[in-house]
Amino acid sequence: MSEKTKGPKRDYRTGRITIEKAKERFHEYYDQKAARGEYETPLGAFKAKLFDMMYTKKKKFLIKCNNTDTYDAKNDIKPHECEKGSVKYLLEAGPKTFDVQHVDAFKDDELFDLVDHTGKMRKFKAKGHTKRKPIVDDDEDEVYGPRSDGKLYSGLFRKQLAARSKEDMTSDGKKGLKALRTRDKPEGDGNNLVDGYWDKYYKQKETGVLKSNYERKNKKRIVAEEKPELLLDFTIGSEDYYSADEMQFLRKEQTTDKMYQLYRKNGELLIHNGEKLLGEEDDDIEYISQKYYLQKLGILSNKTPMTFNEDLDGVKLFNLKLKETRRSKVILLDINLNLFTGDISYDADTLSNKTFKTWYSEWEAEQGQKPKILDFWTRYSPSKKLESIKVAPIKELQLGGYIDPYAGREYSSSSDEYSIYSSDDE
């Protein structure tokens, strides 16, 4: 963000949430992923939740909470609440990035409840470990992960590998010490599994007859690489306050006029961030945030596999109607978004929200330009209570004043009409 537009930082890390609120966000996060088709079966969605609750992240990603009825003076946490800054768990990728005590982080061998894919409440035992056990962990400084008979997998398997390298099990079942084979000493005959495989492979290759289970199945094939097809140029944006807050502060600050490009390559939709192409497998915050932004506008489908809406090819203007995030049917703002520049605007004759108009005019006077959609979410304080309930593309650039009445996508749980708010009380 430039010095010109940089303002005081929001106290985004001071907010607190209750344990109950964290539980709601945890289940909401995985339920939304299931609704997007990221799990093939209900069992898959259940296992994702179970794995998250069973294993614990490192301490720097752990949010402390107080599940007792007394005040925790040591950590300054009220009963049934979480520590200062715990509001970050409500961000778009909050449950993926952080663990909350008593929600998806538990002590070793602690029992917790979870409803399985059949709707039955069951008890499970936590296996995530965050403390070193001197007796079994040798000189390990930090220990995280599952164990077998009290020993960490990493240490257990390392010792098994070392033992297997020294003690050979011959084909007739007899044990005998043999020299360890390494890259530096290829003449050794230790019996690491990979050594045994390649020994048999080369012996069979010399005879000219390879058994089916030794045929190379991973040979590189030369495939003509498809040139990426540019579908869209657009300015950085966000679908809501929480996503914008995460992009701006939790990860790294983003300029509000940063440009992206949407490409299609080999059937996959990719987003170029100015440095490289990003896709689903990159699991990058920039890609995820901009993907959800374009899905909210209807440009990308929210189904798997994700597709580009050809009907919106070339459309740059979108009408956004925003309401309060709670279950209200009152539209507070009606604004227009230029997807290419990121600018937002409004019709002064129809919009009567004085609070927004004042903020908008002051921004133009101070910055000498229209606010961007990211400025709206991060600098207009009432925005944290709003969400886009209706999004409609404006197919003509209004050169002749004509607006195509395309209905767009409606984000609501009811088919009832929404009423337009005519007051500036937010």
C-alpha positions as CSV (number, residue, x, y, z in Angstrom):
1,M,0.0,0.0,0.0
2,S,1.5,3.4,-1.0
3,E,2.3,6.1,1.6
4,K,-0.4,8.2,0.2
5,T,-3.2,5.8,1.1
6,K,-1.7,4.2,4.1
7,G,-3.6,4.9,7.3
8,P,-3.6,3.7,10.9
9,K,-3.6,0.0,11.2
10,R,-6.8,-1.7,12.4
11,D,-6.5,-3.4,15.8
12,Y,-7.3,-6.7,14.1
13,R,-5.3,-8.8,16.5
14,T,-6.9,-7.6,19.7
15,G,-10.3,-9.0,19.3
16,R,-11.4,-12.1,21.3
17,I,-13.9,-14.8,20.6
18,T,-15.7,-17.4,22.8
19,I,-15.0,-21.1,22.6
20,E,-18.5,-21.6,21.4
21,K,-17.9,-19.1,18.5
22,A,-14.7,-20.9,17.6
23,K,-16.6,-24.2,17.4
24,E,-19.2,-22.7,15.1
25,R,-16.4,-21.4,12.8
26,F,-14.6,-24.7,12.8
27,H,-17.6,-26.7,11.7
28,E,-18.7,-23.9,9.2
29,Y,-15.3,-24.0,7.6
30,Y,-15.4,-27.7,6.8
31,D,-19.2,-27.7,5.9
32,Q,-18.4,-25.0,3.4
33,K,-15.7,-27.0,1.8
34,A,-18.1,-30.0,1.6
35,A,-20.7,-27.8,0.0
36,R,-18.1,-26.8,-2.7
37,G,-17.6,-30.4,-3.5
38,E,-14.1,-30.7,-2.1
39,Y,-14.9,-34.0,-0.5
40,E,-16.3,-36.9,-2.5
41,T,-18.3,-38.4,0.3
42,P,-19.7,-37.4,3.7
43,L,-17.1,-39.8,5.2
44,G,-14.3,-37.7,3.6
45,A,-15.6,-34.5,5.2
46,F,-15.9,-36.3,8.6
47,K,-12.3,-37.6,8.4
48,A,-11.1,-34.1,7.6
49,K,-12.6,-32.8,10.8
50,L,-11.4,-35.7,12.8
51,F,-7.8,-35.4,11.5
52,D,-7.8,-31.7,12.4
53,M,-9.0,-32.3,15.9
54,M,-6.8,-35.3,16.5
55,Y,-3.5,-33.7,15.7
56,T,-2.2,-30.4,17.1
57,K,-0.4,-27.6,15.2
58,K,2.8,-26.0,16.5
59,K,2.6,-23.6,19.4
60,K,2.9,-20.4,17.3
61,F,-0.4,-21.4,15.6
62,L,-2.1,-22.4,18.8
63,I,-4.8,-20.1,20.3
64,K,-5.2,-20.4,24.1
65,C,-8.6,-20.6,25.6
66,N,-10.2,-20.9,29.1
67,N,-12.8,-23.6,29.4
68,T,-13.3,-23.2,33.1
69,D,-15.7,-21.0,35.1
70,T,-12.9,-19.0,36.7
71,Y,-10.8,-16.1,35.3
72,D,-7.3,-17.2,34.0
73,A,-5.1,-14.4,35.4
74,K,-1.9,-15.8,33.9
75,N,-3.1,-15.5,30.4
76,D,-5.7,-12.8,30.9
77,I,-8.6,-14.9,29.6
78,K,-12.2,-14.8,30.9
79,P,-14.2,-18.0,31.5
80,H,-15.2,-19.8,28.3
81,E,-13.3,-17.2,26.1
82,C,-10.1,-17.3,24.1
83,E,-6.9,-15.1,24.3
84,K,-6.4,-11.7,22.8
85,G,-6.2,-11.8,19.0
86,S,-8.3,-15.0,18.8
87,V,-10.7,-13.3,16.4
88,K,-8.2,-14.2,13.6
89,Y,-9.7,-17.7,13.8
90,L,-12.8,-16.3,12.1
91,L,-10.9,-15.4,9.0
92,E,-11.5,-17.3,5.7
93,A,-8.6,-19.7,6.3
94,G,-8.6,-19.3,10.1
95,P,-9.4,-23.0,11.0
96,K,-6.8,-24.1,8.5
97,T,-4.1,-21.8,9.8
98,F,-4.7,-22.0,13.5
99,D,-5.8,-24.4,16.2
100,V,-8.0,-23.4,19.2
101,Q,-7.7,-25.2,22.5
102,H,-10.8,-27.3,23.3
103,V,-12.0,-26.9,19.7
104,D,-9.5,-28.6,17.4
105,A,-6.5,-28.8,19.8
106,F,-6.4,-31.2,22.8
107,K,-3.8,-32.6,25.2
108,D,-2.2,-36.0,24.5
109,D,-4.7,-38.8,24.8
110,E,-7.5,-36.5,25.8
111,L,-11.0,-37.7,24.7
112,F,-13.2,-35.4,22.6
113,D,-16.6,-35.7,21.0
114,L,-17.4,-35.5,17.2
115,V,-20.5,-36.4,15.2
116,D,-19.5,-38.9,12.5
117,H,-20.8,-39.1,8.9
118,T,-23.8,-41.2,10.0
119,G,-25.0,-38.5,12.5
120,K,-23.8,-40.5,15.6
121,M,-21.9,-38.7,18.4
122,R,-18.7,-40.6,19.1
123,K,-15.6,-40.2,21.3
124,F,-12.1,-40.1,19.9
125,K,-8.6,-39.8,21.5
126,A,-6.3,-36.9,20.6
127,K,-2.9,-38.0,19.2
128,G,-1.3,-34.7,18.6
129,H,1.8,-34.1,20.7
130,T,3.3,-30.8,21.5
131,K,5.7,-31.6,24.4
132,R,9.0,-33.4,24.3
133,K,9.3,-36.6,26.3
134,P,13.0,-36.8,27.4
135,I,13.0,-40.5,28.0
136,V,11.9,-41.5,24.5
137,D,12.7,-38.5,22.4
138,D,16.5,-38.4,22.8
139,D,17.8,-34.9,22.1
140,E,14.9,-33.7,20.0
141,D,14.3,-29.9,20.6
142,E,10.7,-29.7,19.3
143,V,8.4,-32.6,19.0
144,Y,5.1,-32.6,17.0
145,G,3.2,-35.5,15.5
146,P,1.8,-39.0,16.2
147,R,3.5,-41.7,18.1
148,S,3.8,-45.5,18.1
149,D,4.0,-47.1,21.5
150,G,5.0,-43.7,22.9
151,K,7.7,-43.1,20.4
152,L,7.6,-40.5,17.6
153,Y,7.2,-41.9,14.1
154,S,10.2,-39.9,12.9
155,G,12.6,-41.3,15.6
156,L,11.1,-44.8,15.4
157,F,11.4,-45.1,11.6
158,R,14.9,-43.6,11.6
159,K,16.1,-46.3,14.0
160,Q,14.3,-49.0,12.0
161,L,16.0,-47.8,8.8
162,A,19.4,-47.8,10.5
163,A,18.9,-51.3,11.8
164,R,17.7,-52.6,8.4
165,S,20.7,-51.1,6.7
166,K,23.1,-53.0,9.0
167,E,21.3,-56.3,9.3
168,D,20.4,-58.0,6.1
169,M,17.5,-60.4,5.8
170,T,18.4,-62.9,3.0
171,S,16.0,-64.7,0.8
172,D,16.2,-67.9,2.9
173,G,15.4,-66.0,6.1
174,K,18.9,-66.0,7.6
175,K,20.3,-62.8,9.1
176,G,23.8,-61.6,8.5
177,L,25.7,-58.3,8.9
178,K,26.6,-56.6,5.6
179,A,28.2,-53.4,4.7
180,L,25.9,-50.4,4.4
181,R,25.3,-49.2,0.8
182,T,25.3,-45.5,0.4
183,R,25.7,-43.1,-2.4
184,D,29.3,-42.6,-1.3
185,K,29.9,-46.3,-1.1
186,P,27.9,-48.0,-3.8
187,E,29.8,-51.2,-3.4
188,G,28.0,-51.9,-0.2
189,D,25.3,-54.6,-0.1
190,G,23.0,-53.3,2.6
191,N,19.3,-54.3,2.1
192,N,17.4,-51.0,2.1
193,L,14.2,-51.8,0.2
194,V,15.2,-49.5,-2.7
195,D,18.5,-51.3,-3.0
196,G,16.8,-54.6,-3.3
197,Y,14.5,-53.3,-6.0
198,W,17.2,-51.9,-8.2
199,D,19.4,-55.1,-7.8
200,K,16.6,-57.2,-9.2
201,Y,15.7,-54.7,-11.8
202,Y,19.2,-54.5,-13.3
203,K,19.6,-58.3,-13.2
204,Q,16.4,-58.8,-15.1
205,K,17.2,-56.0,-17.5
206,E,20.5,-57.8,-18.4
207,T,18.6,-60.9,-19.3
208,G,16.2,-58.9,-21.5
209,V,13.1,-60.1,-19.6
210,L,11.5,-57.8,-17.1
211,K,8.6,-59.0,-14.9
212,S,5.5,-56.9,-15.0
213,N,5.9,-55.5,-11.5
214,Y,9.4,-54.3,-12.5
215,E,8.5,-52.5,-15.7
216,R,9.1,-48.8,-15.4
217,K,5.7,-47.1,-15.2
218,N,7.0,-43.6,-14.6
219,K,8.9,-42.9,-17.7
220,K,8.7,-39.2,-18.7
221,R,6.5,-38.7,-21.7
222,I,6.9,-35.6,-23.9
223,V,3.6,-33.8,-24.0
224,A,3.1,-30.7,-26.0
225,E,2.4,-28.0,-23.4
226,E,-0.7,-25.9,-24.1
227,K,-0.1,-22.2,-24.1
228,P,-2.1,-20.4,-21.4
229,E,-5.2,-18.6,-22.6
230,L,-5.7,-15.2,-21.1
231,L,-9.4,-14.9,-20.0
232,L,-9.5,-11.8,-17.8
233,D,-7.4,-8.9,-16.4
234,F,-8.7,-7.7,-13.0
235,T,-7.6,-5.7,-9.9
236,I,-7.2,-7.3,-6.5
237,G,-10.5,-7.6,-4.7
238,S,-12.3,-9.4,-1.9
239,E,-15.7,-11.0,-1.4
240,D,-16.0,-9.8,2.2
241,Y,-14.4,-8.0,5.2
242,Y,-12.8,-11.0,6.7
243,S,-11.1,-12.1,3.5
244,A,-9.8,-8.5,2.9
245,D,-8.5,-8.3,6.5
246,E,-6.6,-11.5,6.1
247,M,-5.0,-10.4,2.8
248,Q,-4.0,-7.0,4.1
249,F,-2.7,-7.8,7.6
250,L,-2.4,-11.5,8.6
251,R,-0.2,-12.6,5.7
252,K,1.3,-9.5,3.9
253,E,0.1,-6.1,2.9
254,Q,-1.3,-5.9,-0.6
255,T,-1.6,-2.7,-2.7
256,T,-5.2,-2.0,-3.5
257,D,-4.5,-1.6,-7.2
258,K,-2.5,-4.8,-7.7
259,M,-3.4,-6.5,-11.0
260,Y,-4.1,-10.2,-11.7
261,Q,-4.7,-12.2,-14.8
262,L,-7.0,-15.2,-15.1
263,Y,-5.7,-17.9,-17.4
264,R,-6.9,-21.3,-18.7
265,K,-4.3,-24.0,-19.4
266,N,-4.9,-27.6,-20.1
267,G,-8.4,-27.2,-18.8
268,E,-7.3,-25.8,-15.5
269,L,-8.0,-22.2,-14.4
270,L,-4.9,-20.4,-13.0
271,I,-4.3,-16.9,-11.6
272,H,-1.2,-15.0,-12.3
273,N,-0.1,-12.7,-9.4
274,G,2.5,-10.7,-11.3
275,E,5.3,-13.2,-10.6
276,K,3.9,-16.7,-11.4
277,L,0.8,-18.7,-12.2
278,L,-1.0,-20.1,-9.2
279,G,-3.5,-23.0,-9.0
280,E,-5.4,-25.2,-6.6
281,E,-2.3,-27.3,-5.7
282,D,-0.3,-24.3,-4.6
283,D,-2.7,-23.7,-1.7
284,D,-1.7,-20.0,-1.8
285,I,-3.6,-17.3,0.1
286,E,-3.5,-14.9,-3.0
287,Y,-5.0,-17.6,-5.2
288,I,-7.6,-18.7,-2.7
289,S,-8.8,-15.1,-2.0
290,Q,-9.0,-14.1,-5.6
291,K,-10.7,-17.3,-6.6
292,Y,-13.5,-16.8,-4.1
293,Y,-13.7,-13.1,-5.2
294,L,-14.4,-14.1,-8.8
295,Q,-16.8,-16.9,-7.7
296,K,-18.8,-14.3,-5.7
297,L,-19.1,-12.2,-8.9
298,G,-20.2,-15.3,-10.9
299,I,-17.2,-15.2,-13.2
300,L,-16.0,-18.6,-11.9
301,S,-18.3,-21.5,-10.9
302,N,-18.1,-22.8,-7.3
303,K,-18.3,-26.4,-8.4
304,T,-15.6,-28.9,-9.1
305,P,-14.1,-28.8,-11.6
306,M,-14.2,-25.0,-11.6
307,T,-15.2,-23.4,-14.9
308,F,-15.2,-19.9,-16.4
309,N,-18.5,-18.3,-17.1
310,E,-18.3,-17.5,-20.9
311,D,-21.5,-15.5,-20.7
312,L,-19.5,-12.8,-18.6
313,D,-16.6,-12.7,-21.0
314,G,-15.7,-9.0,-21.4
315,V,-18.0,-7.7,-18.6
316,K,-16.2,-5.3,-16.4
317,L,-19.0,-3.6,-14.3
318,F,-21.0,-5.3,-11.6
319,N,-23.8,-4.1,-9.3
320,L,-23.4,-5.2,-5.6
321,K,-26.2,-5.0,-3.1
322,L,-25.1,-5.4,0.5
323,K,-26.9,-6.2,3.6
324,E,-26.0,-6.8,7.3
325,T,-24.3,-10.2,7.9
326,R,-27.0,-11.4,10.2
327,R,-30.2,-12.8,8.7
328,S,-31.6,-9.5,7.6
329,K,-33.5,-8.8,4.4
330,V,-32.7,-5.0,4.4
331,I,-30.2,-3.9,1.8
332,L,-28.0,-1.1,3.2
333,L,-25.8,-0.3,0.2
334,D,-26.2,-0.5,-3.6
335,I,-22.9,0.1,-5.3
336,N,-21.2,-0.6,-8.6
337,L,-17.8,-2.2,-9.0
338,N,-15.3,-1.9,-12.0
339,L,-13.6,-5.3,-12.0
340,F,-10.7,-4.1,-14.2
341,T,-9.8,-1.0,-12.1
342,G,-11.2,-2.1,-8.7
343,D,-13.0,1.2,-8.4
344,I,-16.4,1.4,-6.7
345,S,-19.1,4.0,-7.4
346,Y,-22.8,4.7,-6.7
347,D,-25.9,6.4,-8.1
348,A,-26.3,9.6,-6.0
349,D,-29.9,9.8,-7.0
350,T,-30.9,6.5,-5.6
351,L,-28.5,5.9,-2.7
352,S,-29.4,7.7,0.5
353,N,-26.9,6.3,2.9
354,K,-25.3,9.5,4.3
355,T,-22.6,7.6,6.2
356,F,-21.3,6.0,3.1
357,K,-21.6,9.1,0.9
358,T,-19.6,11.1,3.5
359,W,-16.9,8.5,3.6
360,Y,-16.8,8.3,-0.2
361,S,-16.5,12.0,-0.8
362,E,-13.9,12.5,1.9
363,W,-11.8,9.6,0.3
364,E,-12.0,11.2,-3.1
365,A,-11.0,14.6,-1.7
366,E,-8.0,13.2,0.3
367,Q,-6.8,10.6,-2.2
368,G,-7.7,12.3,-5.5
369,Q,-9.3,9.1,-6.8
370,K,-12.2,6.7,-6.3
371,P,-11.9,4.1,-3.5
372,K,-11.1,0.6,-4.5
373,I,-13.1,-2.4,-3.4
374,L,-10.3,-3.4,-1.0
375,D,-10.3,0.2,0.4
376,F,-14.0,-0.2,1.1
377,W,-13.6,-3.5,3.0
378,T,-10.5,-2.4,5.0
379,R,-11.1,1.4,5.5
380,Y,-14.9,1.8,5.7
381,S,-15.5,0.7,9.3
382,P,-19.2,-0.3,8.9
383,S,-18.2,-2.8,6.2
384,K,-17.3,-5.5,8.7
385,K,-21.1,-5.9,9.3
386,L,-21.9,-6.2,5.6
387,E,-22.0,-8.9,3.0
388,S,-22.9,-9.0,-0.7
389,I,-26.4,-10.6,-1.0
390,K,-27.0,-9.9,-4.7
391,V,-24.4,-9.6,-7.5
392,A,-25.5,-8.6,-11.0
393,P,-23.2,-8.0,-14.0
394,I,-23.8,-4.7,-16.0
395,K,-23.2,-6.0,-19.5
396,E,-23.0,-2.6,-21.2
397,L,-20.4,0.0,-20.1
398,Q,-23.3,2.5,-19.8
399,L,-22.1,4.6,-22.7
400,G,-25.7,4.8,-23.8
401,G,-27.2,4.5,-20.4
402,Y,-28.4,1.0,-21.0
403,I,-28.0,-1.7,-18.3
404,D,-28.7,-5.3,-19.1
405,P,-31.2,-6.6,-16.5
406,Y,-29.3,-9.9,-16.1
407,A,-30.2,-11.3,-12.7
408,G,-26.8,-12.7,-11.8
409,R,-26.6,-14.9,-8.8
410,E,-28.6,-14.5,-5.6
411,Y,-27.0,-15.4,-2.3
412,S,-29.9,-16.0,0.0
413,S,-31.8,-18.8,1.6
414,S,-35.2,-17.4,0.6
415,S,-36.9,-16.4,-2.5
416,D,-38.6,-13.4,-0.8
417,E,-37.8,-9.9,-2.1
418,Y,-35.3,-7.7,-0.3
419,S,-36.3,-4.2,0.8
420,I,-34.1,-1.2,0.0
421,Y,-32.9,0.7,3.1
422,S,-33.5,4.5,2.9
423,S,-31.7,5.6,6.0
424,D,-28.1,6.1,6.9
425,D,-28.5,4.3,10.3
426,E,-26.1,1.3,10.2
